[in-house]
Amino acid sequence: MKILNAGLLAGLLAAVLVTPARADENLLGYLSGAETLPAGAKEAYLWVTNRRGKGTGHYSAFDLEGEFEYGFTSNFQGKLSLKGLAVDTRNILIDAYIPGDRKFGPKLSGVEGTLKYRFLSPLINSFGLAGQVSLSRGWLDPYSGRDKNTTSLGLDFLIQKNFLDDQLISVINLSNENTYADRSPIAGLPPGFEWPTEPEMEIEFRAGTGLSYRFAPRWFVGLETFYETEFETGVGQERWSWHAGPSLHYAAKSWWATFTWMRQIRGGGPPYAGQTDTRLHLIEKTRQEFRFKIGYNF
């Protein structure tokens, strides 16, 4: 009987400590799984992303995002996000993107609404499948911090497959974002500097995959990678880039946190004047990004 009780206690302790990933928990920093919140469940998130390194001068930008997510049904959820931006750029000029030095702390930069529907659950079916649509409105240019009005419509397909009794989780994301952008004129630009103010359309495609492995109670280590390309009015394919990096995730009882380091591996498109590393796309993208996400369930 003592042996039986000891075994039962050990089993219960293992069940508590080896916590599986909860529905819609962000195990990775940039890619998402197919799970949704239970009906009536609520979750709040805070994201902080630091983009840094253009190859010349000094460039550092912080993207901030606060989100509230609600499960309408077990397969359908909605999310509302407020976005912020902080920029610090010195001694770098990029035609149509960075017109000069600028530094400011966090400012409200946009809002976004997202709806997600799960067609298949990875816990019930052989794999999970979800679709996601988002609509956002922004008023600050994410690269320079200058005034720029954007309206974006995004569509994502999220695939998830679990292995080893949910200890190993794999995801595939296929995404498309269509943006209508309109820059405001700027006075006092450098001679000959290009700053187009005609409205333009931007179409972006992203394909990515990632793995997350629970290596200890409550701890997951992950690796994710994605390819991204953009087409623009009158230009065609403007850029492409390939990114990859590791993630570390911790899951407590009512909250979780994820840290990701994402590096640009290769990139293409016209370089800016004075760009020294032409193996990367450094007009819109940076050499690396650091992202921290924390979520609270209630």
HELIX and SHEET records of a PDB file:
HELIX    1   1 LYS A    2  LEU A   17  1                                  16    
SHEET    1   A13 LYS A  42  ARG A  52  0                                        
SHEET    2   A13 HIS A  58  GLY A  71 -1                                        
SHEET    3   A13 PHE A  76  ARG A  90 -1                                        
SHEET    4   A13 ARG A 102  LEU A 120 -1                                        
SHEET    5   A13 GLY A 128  LEU A 140 -1                                        
SHEET    6   A13 ASP A 147  PHE A 163 -1                                        
SHEET    7   A13 LEU A 168  ARG A 183 -1                                        
SHEET    8   A13 GLU A 200  ALA A 216 -1                                        
SHEET    9   A13 TRP A 219  GLU A 232 -1                                        
SHEET   10   A13 GLY A 236  ALA A 251 -1                                        
SHEET   11   A13 TRP A 255  GLY A 268 -1                                        
SHEET   12   A13 GLN A 288  ASN A 297 -1                                        
SHEET   13   A13 LYS A  42  ARG A  52 -1                                        
END                                                                             
